[in-house]
Amino acid sequence: MNEIDIIRAVIEEGYQISPQAVELIKLSNSPENLLKYILSTIDDCVFVIEPEHVDLKSFEASTTFSRVTSGAPPGTVSGKVSGKISTPALDSASEPVSDSGYESSSEPSVEPDIVSAVEVPDSNPEIEPEILSSQGSNSDFDSDPVYDSASDLVHDSVHDSVHDSVHDSVHDSVHDSVHDTVSDPVNNSIHDSIHDSIHDTVHNFLPNPVSPSVSPKSIKKQASSFFGTTGPSSAFKNDLRMNSLFSNQKNSFSSSSRDEGIRYIPGRNPVTVLSDITGHSTCVGEYMQFVQYFRDRYSRLSEILRGRMNARPIESLKRRSFRRGSDGNTEELSIIGMVSDISTTTNGHKILSLEDSTGSFSVLIRNSDKELFELASRLLLDEIVGVTGSVTNDGNLMLATKLLQPDVPNSVQRRTGSHGKAVLISDVHVGSSQFLEDSWLDFLDFLKGESDSEEMREIAAQVRYLVVAGDLVDGIGIYPDQEMELDIPDVYEQYRKAAEYIREVPEQIHVIISPGNHDAVRQAEPQPALPARICADFPENVTFVGNPALVDLDGVQILIYHGRSIDDLVASVPGVSYQEPAGAVLEMLKRRHLAPTYGSRVSISPEKKDYFIIDPVPDIIHTGHVHTLGVQRYKNVLLVNSGTWQGQTEFQKRVNLMPMPARVPVVDLANFDVKILAFD
Amino acid sequence: MGETIASKEMHEYFDGLEARLKEAIEIANRARAQGGDPKPTVEIPLAKDLADRVENLIGVQGVAAKIRELETRMSREEAALEIGKQVAEGVVGNFPTKKDAVEAAIRVSMATLTEGVVAAPIEGIDKVDLGKNDDGSQYIRIFYSGPIRSAGGTAQALSVLVGDYVRRGIGIDRYKPREEEVERYVEEILLYKRVASLQYTPSEDEIRLIVRNCPVCIDGDPTEEAEVEGHRDLERIGTNRVRGGMCLVLAEGLALKAPKVKKHVNKLKMDGWDWLETLIGGAKSGGSAEDDQKSKIKPKDKYIRDLIAGRPVFSHPSRPGGFRLRYGRSRNTSFASAGINPASMVLLDDFITNGTQLKVERPGKAAAMSAVDSIEGPTVRLFSGDLVRIDNIKEAYEVRPQVEAIIDIGEILINYGDFLENNHPLMPSPYVFEWWQYDYQAACPEKIPEEKLKNPSSALALRLAEEYNVPLHPKFTYLWHDINRNEFEALRKFVVENGTFLIGEGILKLPLAASFEDGIKPVLEKLLVLHRVKEGETLIEEALPFVLCLGLDNSLEEKASMPETDDMVEAAGVLSGFKVYPRAPSRIGARMGRPEKSDLRKMSPAAQVLFPISNCGGITRNLVSASDYTSCMNGKIGEIEVELGLRECPACGKETYFWRCECGEFTNPKLSCPRCKIDVRGAETCPKCGRKPTSVANVKLDFRSIYKKAFENVGEREKMDLIKGVKRLMNGQMTPEPLEKGILRAKHNVYIFKDGTVRYDMSDIPLTHIRADELGITAAKLRELGYREDIYGKTLERDDQVVCLKVQDLVISYDGAKYILRTAQYVDDLLVKYYKVEPYYNAETIQDLVGVLLIGLAPHTSAGVLGRLIGFTKASVGYAHPFFHASKRRNCDGDEDCIMLLMDGILNFSRAYLPDKRGGKMDAPLVLTTRIDPKEVDKEAHNIDVSARYPLEFYRATQEIKNPTELEGIMDLISSRLGTPEQYEHFMFTHNTSDIAAGPLKSSYKTLGSMIEKMEAQLSLANKIRAVDAPDVAERVLKSHFLPDLIGNLRSFSRQRMRCIKCGEKFRRPPLTGACPKCGGNVVLTVHEGAVRKYLEISKEIGERYGVSSYTRQRIELLDYDIRSLFENHKVKQMGLSDFMSGSAR
C-alpha cells in the first residue's frame, strides 16, 4: 500500500490525512488493516487524520483479540442472514427500497410490517406496543450479538456501503432490543446513554467492559464478546454478495450510513425517529465537507440506478477509442452522473454535463427525440441521472437514447396494518398579524373532540398523531420589515403562545414538530429540531424533530420536510406550480431527493450524509411552506402539502400567491385515505 | 451653435486654449505618423457643437439643422421634446413605419437632453414598440437596457415624458396596464433592489401609482439572472427575468426625479401627469393660501434610512442641534455642494472634509462639503461646563480634547440655486446678519463700519433696537423656539431668584449647582446662550439683551408679565419690546455619504500595458516573468500561448499580430468565420453561414524576443521587476498595445485604464473664484495665464486678490499633481524614446505643470472636456468651474471623475483598445469638447446664483415657504445671463472663505482602520452630538448594515460557489472529484466562516451597549445561534452544550 492509496482511501471516506499520519500507517506491518481500522474507529468530527488518531495499541489489541476469539459463531450468522435475505417474503411484503439493514433486523414493535427471517407476522395494531416489545425482546436477545459480529466482518472485508448498512443493522437491533427490555417509563435520556455506551464499546473493542448494573447492559457485554471475530467466513461473504446483487436487481439497495441514533418515543401512540439531523450536524464549513456532501448524494442515488443499468465510470469513456464497428453501429454505453450543467445549443438540442467522481462528460439530447427531450427539459441541476447512448467518434460527446431517474420502483408496497389517523398541518405562523386565530381555535376544538358535528367528533376520536411540518411561528427577521406584520414581535413569546395552543391538544395525541424557515433554528438545511430552551415550554406529548425527518408513526413511515425547495421546483420544472404543490413533491420523489438543486433558494449545510435523499421510500411525504394545499398519490406513496393558518401576506400579494388557510388533511393510517377538513 | 458670446478677454482665453490644443495635436500627429499605434493619426475628434453630435449619434438626417433652429427660440429641454415630436410626425427624417419614427424620435430627443455626450440614447434604449391595450387601442412600449443608467435620473425620466409627448402628437393612446402587470412591476423592482441595487427604492404604493398612471409603458430587456416568482408568463411582458433598465427608469428616474418631471410637465402644460403631485407628496407647491399657512416643512428621514456602519449621522432629521440652514453661496459651494465651517469639520471628529459627500435631508439627496469659514461653527459644552462656539479651525483643534458634548453642529451654507434645482420649497431663513443688515439699512441713517455691525457690542445692538427699532441683532438672538413655555418660565424665575447681573461688565452670574438642580443649564444650552463656568458660577457675558428678552430689567426684576403665547420667540419679543426673529427655524439633518477621493485610477487588476500574457505572468500579470516563462521542461523560453487578432499585411501578405508589418505597411485584420473556419476576405458576415467573422486566434507567441526588442527600441535596460500586463484583451480584434509603452509606464510607475490612457480621479467640487496664494502659485503666474483683474475690477497685483476663475481652468490636489508630473515625464520619454521626436512637457517639478492642458472625463460619458491646470490644493479634490463639471454631466453631490494629460490622451488613446461589449464605449474620450458654451452644459448649472447678496424679498419669501421658482425673477441666476458675455464673467458670491482647502486633510473614514474602529468612532460621535440619537443610530446600523450582511453571508455560505486557486475557474458547486477539473488545482470556498461571522461580535456588543430594541437583539441572538449551529460540530459539543440538544430529553 503506497502513499497515494492511503490518501485516496482516506479521501473517499471524506477525511483528509496529514503526511505524518500517512508515514505512520505505511510503517505498520499491515497498513491496509490499520487504515481500515482507523477509518472505522475514527470520530466523525475529525477532518484531518493526524498521527495521534493512529491508535496503534488498540489496533494491535483488536487484532490479537480477534485472533483469540476467531471462529466462534460465524456459521450461525451466515445461516441466519442468508436465510433472511433469500426469504421470498421480503420481495413482496417489505419495501424494496427499505434499508435492508435496519428493516430486516428491526423489532416488530417498531416496524410491525417487516417480514423477518423468523417470520414474525405483521404486528397486530390492536395489540399494545408494550406487549409486543416484551415479546420481541425474548426472541431477539440471541440474535443481536450475532449481527454485531457480522458487522465487524463487514468492516474489514466488504465494500463500505454494505458495511454501513449492515453496521446499522447492528445498531438498530441492539438499540431496539434495549428499549424493548427497558420498561416503558424509562425515559429517553437513559435510553440514549445506553445507546451511546454500546456504541462506544463496539468501537473500542473493550474485551471486558465494566459490568453495568442496568440490565440492558448485559447485552452489551454479550455483544462485545463477539466483536473481534475475524476469519471471514466464506459463506457469509457470499451471502453478502448475494445480498447486494439481490438488492441491485430490485433497485433498492440502500447504502445509507446511519450512524446517528434512532429515537423511540414510546406511549400509546409511539413514534420512532428514523432519520434526523438533530445533534448530528458535523458541518464546520470546510470545502471538503461540501465535496463529501455531494459525493454521498452521488454514491447513494447512483447505487439505486446502478441496479437498473450497467453503468461505467465516466473516466473510462475518455480513455477508450470509440471506433465504429464494421457494421457501422456504435456500442451503447451507460453512465450515471450528477447534472452539473444544462445548456441549449443553437439548434435547440440540449447538452447535459454529467459528472461522477472520476470526471465529467457531455451528453447531447436531440430535440427530434420528443419523449427524451421532454424528459430532459425537466431535469434539474445537481440531480442524479443515468444515461444510455453512444459516444461520438471523437470521444467527446454522448448521444443519449435513454434517460433514467432514480424514481420509486413500481414494486413499492404500502405498509399496512396500522390504525387511527394522523393530522398533517404546517405553516401555523403564530405571531403573525395574519395568523387566523379563530380558525386555529376551531381546529383545536376539533382535536379536543368538541366540534359541533358528530362526524368531526368521530374523526377526532381516532386521531393519534398531529404532524407540524415547519413554520409553527412567524419568527422574526425572516424578511425585511417583518416587525410591521407581527402581532407578537418577540420570538420567544411566539413560541410560548404556540406552546399554549399545543397544550390544548389532548395528551394522547402525539405531536411531532419539525422546523421551517420561519423557526428559530439555523436556516441552512437540514435544520435541527428547535432549541431546548424553546422546547421546554411544550407539553410531554410533543416530539421535536429536525427538517427533514423520517419518522415512523406506529408502523407508517412519514417523511416530513418543510418544502423550501418547492420554490426552486416551481421556478424550473415546467408545469409545477404553487397551486398544486404536491406536484412539486412528486418531482422530488422521482429524483429521490428533497432538494436537488444546490445554490438556489435552499441553503444547505454540507453534512456528511445527504439528509435530503428519499431512501427508504416512505409511505407519506408531508411538506408545507407554500401555504397551499395539495394531495397526490404516486406509486403507493401519499404526497401531502398541508396549507397554512396565515392569511395572505403583503409578500404573497406581491408575488400573486393565494394561500389556502385552515384546511387540514387527515390521513387514515390503515388505508391512507385522506380527508380534508375545513376550519374557516 | 454659432459664435461664442463672450468678452474680448474670454475670447482670447478660448483662442489661446485652442491654439495650444492645435499645437499639441500636430505634435501628436507627427509622432503617431511613425506608425507606433493602431492608427497613424490622433483618434480623439474635436466636437463642434451639440446639434452635430446628436445628428451623428442617432443618424437622422436634418436633425442638426432643426435643433439649431429650435434652440434659438426655446430652451434645450423644450427643444428636445419638440424635435422628438417633429421626428415622430415625419417633419424631420424619413421612416418606413410609425414605430421606427417613434423610436428615432425618442432617441433624438434623449440625445439632445444629454447634450449628445452619453451613450444612453443608443445603448440605453434597446427598441421602441407598439403594444395593444385591452380596449384595442395602441400604446408605446419603450425597451430600456442597462446603459440607460448613464443618462442620469433626470434624462431617464424625461425620456418617458418624451414618449408621452411624441405619442400624443401622432395619436397613439396611453398605456392601460392590467392589474397583474402593475403587481409585476412592484415585485420586479423590489427584486432588482435585492439583486442589483437602487439609489432610491420607491415604496410599493409609489410603484403602483407610477405604473397605473404612466402613459407610456416602461419596458425593457432582461438584464439580471433573477426571475420573478409570482406574476410570471404575463402575456404582454416578454420575460420572467428582471428588466434592469426598466427598474432604473422607474425608480431612479420617474420616482426620484418626479419634481423635475413635474417642472417640465407644467411648462409644457401637459395633462395626465397630475399624479406626480401625489408622488412628490410632502413638498406640495400649489396649495391654497390657508394650506400655505399650515404647510410646515416636515422632517424627512429618507437620508437616514439605510445607515452604513462607519459613516456617522451628524444630525437626525430637522432636530435642534443639527445643521442650521444659512442661505448663500461661497466661491467653493453651490451646484449640489454645501459649505460648513472648518471648525465643524474638526469637531465632528474629522469625518467631514473638503469633498466628503453628505447625505442630507434637503434640498437634494446629497451634497459635497466645502470649508466656508465665514459662517458659524459648532457650539460645544466642554468638560468644564463652558458653552462655547468655535468658529475657527485653530481653536477647534485646541478645544477638541475638552469637548464633552456638541450642542449644535453649526451652520450649513446652501445656495438658493440648489433649492431651485431640486424644486424644493424654500425653508424659512434664520435671522442672519445679511437679512438684519437690510433691516438696519432701512431703519438707521447712521453709518457704522461693517466690521462693527457684524460683531456689535451688546450696547450697540440694544441702541439700534431701541433708537431705530431695528430688530435685535442675530448675535443676541437666542434660539427661543427651541424651548417650551415651561422652560422659559423656569429660566426666568431662576434668573430672578438666583441671578446676579453685573451692570458694569454686562455679566450675568448664575449659581452652577442650583442651575443643574433646576435643569436650567440645559435650557441655556438649548438657547445657545454662551457661558463660562468659574468658581461654581455660570457667567454669561454681554447678557443684557438676554436679560431683557426674559422680560427683566438690569436689576433682574420682572418688568413685564409673561404673555399668553406658546411661541417663545414671540414671548421674548413681547417681553423685551424688541423685534425678535427666529434664529434657527430650519435645521438640516445629515449623515456621511462617501468620503472624498483623490487617487490614481487603476483597473482591477491594475495594468501598465494592454498586452495579453494569459496566465504566464503569474497572478501579478508580470511581463518580466512572462518573458522567462516555459510551458514545460523543455519548452521554449518566453513562448506563451495567448489570444490575439491575426492580421495580414496588404503589401507583402505576411501574417502578424501587430498593426504594422515589418515592411512598414499597416496591416488589416484577417477575418475568418469562427464556425466554418473559412477566410471571409474582409466581408461583414460569413458568406457561408452568415456569422460575424473574427480575427481572434489562439497563437503561440515568441514573447521573449518581442520583449527584448521592445527594450532595445526604447533604449532602456532590462532592470525592471514588474511590468503589469493583462491576462486577456477585451477588444474585438484583440489589438495589443506596443510593449514599449508598458516599459516606459513601468519606469515612471503609472497605470493605465482600458483605453490606454493614464488617469487620476478626484471628487468634484465647484470653484468660481481663486486666490493665487491658496493655489501654490503667484499673481504673476496668473497674469501670465491671462488673468487681469480681481473681482472688484482692480488690476491683479497681489497674491491674495480674489479673481474670477475662468471656465476651463482646473485646480487639482498635490497628490494628483505629482502623478500628473510622472505621467508628463512618461509622455516625454515616450515622445523621445519611442516616437523619436522632441519632448513636449519638459517638466521637472509640479510648478512646471501650471498651464498644461488636461482632459476631464466623467464615468458613463464618452466626451472629454478640455481643461487647463492652474494650481494646486491640499484638499483631496478636483476644483473646477461649475460649468466644467456640468459639461461632463456631473454635479457636485459627491461625484468623482478623472483628468488625464492632453498629450497622453491624444497619443495613447485608440478606439481599437476599447472593450467590445455593451457599455465598452463609456468612460472613453470618443470626442473632445474644446470650448464650454454655458448653453450646452447640463442645465443644472444654469440654476446657480451668482450675486453678491440675496435680496430682502428672498429672505421674506422663505418665511412663507414659497416655491423657489417664484423668485427666479429677482435672483441673479446664470440662466438670466445666458447669451451675454456675462455668462462667463463677473460672478460673485455671498459668503467668502479665507481658505478653500481648510479642514482636515483626510476624512477619518479613510484613516480609521477596520470597520469596527469606524463603527466605534461613529457611535462615540453619535453620543456626543445633541442632535443625534445614538441608540437609534446603533439600531439602524444593525438593521440596515450588519444584520443584512450577516444574513446575506450566512445565506451565501450555504449556497456558495467554489473557486480554483490555480486557474481561477469558478464552480457553481464543488466538483465531485474535489479538485479543479480544468487544471487539477485546489478548489476552495468563496465564502468562509470568517466572512459570515465578521460582524457578529460587534453586533452583539452594540446591541447590548446601546439598548437597541428587543426585536433587533433577538434577531442577533438567533443569528448567533444559527451561525453556531452551522459551524460547530454538534457531535463534539453535544454533551456540553445543551442548546443543541433537541426536545429529545423528554
Interface residues (C-beta under 8 A of the other chain):
Chain A: I11 D43 D44 C45 N187 N188 S189 D192 R263 T278 G279 H280 S281 T282 C283 V284 G285 E286 Y287 M288 F290 V291 F294 R295 Y298 M338 S340 D341 E355 D356 S357 T358 G359 S360 L381 D382 G475 I476 G477 E483 P489 D490 V491 Y492 A520 V521 R522 Q523 A524 P528 A529 L530 P531 A532 R533 C535 F538 E540 V542 T543 F544 V545 G546 D567 V570 A571 Y598 G599 S600 V602 S603 I604 S605 E650 Q652 K653 R654 V655 N656 L657
Chain B: E180 E183 V186 E187 L190 E204 E227 V228 E229 G230 H231 L1043 I1047 L1050 R1051 F1053 S1054 R1055 Q1056 R1057 M1058 R1068 R1069 P1070 P1071 L1072 T1073 G1074 P1077 V1083 V1084 L1085 H1088 E1089 V1092 S1110 Y1111 Q1114 R1115 L1118 L1119 Y1121 D1122 I1123 S1125 L1126 F1127 E1128 N1129 H1130 K1131 V1132 Q1134 S1138 D1139 F1140 M1141 S1142 G1143 S1144 A1145 R1146
